Amino acid sequence: MKKIAAILLATVISGASLSAQEESSYSITMDFPYVSDYVFRGIQLGDDAIQPSIEFATGDFYAGIWTSLPISNRSSMGWEDEYDFYAGYGVSLSDAWAMDFGATYYYYPSSGSNLFEPFVGVAGDFGGGFSGSVYYYYETEDEVSTFQFDLGYSAELSDTTSLDIGGNYGVASDPYDYTYWAVSATFNVALNDAAGAYLGAVLTDNDIAGDTSEDFYFITGLSIGF
């Protein structure tokens, strides 16, 4: 799953599905965002796109499908559809922290290419609305190692609204050998016990020489959990 999206959407998704999870041994979360640009780990992979996803979770196990479907400049820029299939398992370290083990399979049907990337990380709450994580990813095809550090803050504005601020910093190894960062802010509105809407903005960049990727983009959408 794209971790910048996780920073933006974690609060609205968890808030929307909380009451459902209290009554069930499993949860299903669906998300329907639109992004003005698709930027992953500091590199632009598309112009405006819709990125629907669905995730199933039970106990400490979760699995889902995340997609990116470009709307414009598909042929002229070579942007293509992407389907990410992922699964993971969490191991509790304390009341506030857990380890996360899993893998993602990236599939691009128009080119027929695919990538496989196991990951491991530690994530949790510092208290006072602050949360953080550190993850290690290993993409097996090109043998790329990536370390990413995330920090987030969530402020409840009212019974139905909240503001989330997040940021990350990542380092990718050879053959790409670059660093990237992103900061984000999103405004969340709980529509009812099962659904929420959000509007966010992301500023991101990398240190790749000559890279002209978009540095600023918007994200908006609707999440449903049950």
ABEGO torsion letter per residue (X at the ends): XBAAAAAAAAAAAAAAAAAAAAABABBBBBBBBBBABBBBGGBBAEBBBBBBBBBBBBEABBBBBBBBBBABGAAAAGBBBBBBBBBBBBBBABAABBBBBBBBBBBBAAAGBBBBBBBBBBBEBAEGGBBBBBBBBBBAAAGBBBBBBBBBBBBBABAABBBBBBBBBBBBBOAAGBBBBBBBBBBBBBABAABBBBBBBBBBBBABBGBABBABBBBBEBBBBX
